[in-house]
Amino acid sequence: MKKNIIVGQSGGPTAVINGSLYGVVSEGIKMTDHIDTVYGMINGIEGFLQGHYMDLGALDTTNELELVRTTPGAYLGSCRYKLPEDLHDPVYPELFRRFEELNIGYFFYIGGNDSMDTVSKLSRYAGFMNSTIRFIGVPKTIDNDLVETDHTPGYGSAAKYVATTVREIAIDASVYDNKQSVTIVEIMGRHAGWLTAASMLARKFEGDNPVLIYLPEVVFDQDAFIEKVRTSLETTPNLVVCISEGINDGKGTFICEYASEVGTDTFGHKMLTGSGKYLENLVKERLGVKVRSVELNVCQRCSCSHLSRVDLDEAVNAGVYAVQAALAGESGKMITFIRNKSVPYELSYSTADVNIICNKEKCVPLEWITNDGSDISDAFIDYVRPLTQGHVELPTKNGIPLFAYRKA
């Protein structure tokens, strides 16, 4: 008997999250011997609980599905809804009642760490109830912090955006090389500094900006930072410094917390902002030089102007492989990337138990961070460079990219 697919997106979007959606939908539509309809949850599992979903197969009859492939953001809408820890909570039988009504046989959730937690809970409840629905997680995060996979879709394009933007900032700062100045660039990354580390790709030669790079994996010493800025200004008068939003004192306090109170999101994560501004004021107070801070913010994840061809292709392939894995009988798994070699770059796809992935974070290896914590080693370049390669030609109208918009 044929079954139906349901797919959702959750958490912060990326430039290629819809590439994975495209992969799931396009592959699901092809599998006519096994699948009738491909449904999409609107606003993730939270929206689905409220009865919001759509038939995605209709997109294949127009050019909309092709537009979805290169559209940033989450086409289906997102959520930050945490399923209860107690699998006896009434929300679970309600979800499975809705699955049964739609004859769902395959569930796909595209997201990061917290989304994999959702896949874990649903697959465990399915096992408890002897349900035959198969649950697969499709990775997505610019933070690149999911374990059991070489990297995640979304990271390559975000890394390319960061490196390009920091290069532009460095060029802008260089016009005033007759007067000392410091530009501090704050980049996303709460506990893992993968994205900030990518700023080193902006360098054209040894000693080029960004001269200093600070990640949350190591203790941030404010006095040592000021001294490092002071000495660096002697050789680079237009200094650019890149920092992760989550730099911390090693005692449980984020640097941004020295300046203001920090709120939390629905998962209990601290909502970090202001580390760059805090350090801007610190440099101004201690050194008295011209200083500014730049927070890249959501542009890191929503910009498709620097899409990596490698990143987009891998995002699509992750969605395709997810459908194939589910049809092969796998469940409670996340799609993983296995790097066979870096030069020339070669990747293969596999799956891993989602229960050993959710609620864990993969940090930048300490051997890739210099001893004083102010820079990244060249070994990191071999890891990140292949992920940023290739250009994607976007469909345009009047010179402006065309995107897919879901009608409310």
Secondary structure as GFF3:
##gff-version 3
##sequence-region A 1 408
A	DSSP	beta_strand	3	9	.	.	.	ID=ss1
A	DSSP	alpha_helix	17	30	.	.	.	ID=ss2
A	DSSP	beta_strand	35	41	.	.	.	ID=ss3
A	DSSP	alpha_helix	44	49	.	.	.	ID=ss4
A	DSSP	beta_strand	53	55	.	.	.	ID=ss5
A	DSSP	three_ten_helix	56	61	.	.	.	ID=ss6
A	DSSP	alpha_helix	64	69	.	.	.	ID=ss7
A	DSSP	alpha_helix	91	101	.	.	.	ID=ss8
A	DSSP	beta_strand	104	111	.	.	.	ID=ss9
A	DSSP	alpha_helix	113	128	.	.	.	ID=ss10
A	DSSP	beta_strand	134	139	.	.	.	ID=ss11
A	DSSP	alpha_helix	155	174	.	.	.	ID=ss12
A	DSSP	beta_strand	181	187	.	.	.	ID=ss13
A	DSSP	alpha_helix	194	197	.	.	.	ID=ss14
A	DSSP	three_ten_helix	198	202	.	.	.	ID=ss15
A	DSSP	beta_strand	212	214	.	.	.	ID=ss16
A	DSSP	alpha_helix	222	233	.	.	.	ID=ss17
A	DSSP	beta_strand	238	244	.	.	.	ID=ss18
A	DSSP	three_ten_helix	255	258	.	.	.	ID=ss19
A	DSSP	alpha_helix	275	287	.	.	.	ID=ss20
A	DSSP	beta_strand	290	295	.	.	.	ID=ss21
A	DSSP	alpha_helix	299	302	.	.	.	ID=ss22
A	DSSP	alpha_helix	309	327	.	.	.	ID=ss23
A	DSSP	beta_strand	333	342	.	.	.	ID=ss24
A	DSSP	beta_strand	345	353	.	.	.	ID=ss25
A	DSSP	three_ten_helix	354	356	.	.	.	ID=ss26
A	DSSP	three_ten_helix	366	368	.	.	.	ID=ss27
A	DSSP	alpha_helix	379	384	.	.	.	ID=ss28
A	DSSP	three_ten_helix	385	388	.	.	.	ID=ss29
A	DSSP	beta_strand	396	397	.	.	.	ID=ss30
A	DSSP	beta_strand	400	401	.	.	.	ID=ss31
###
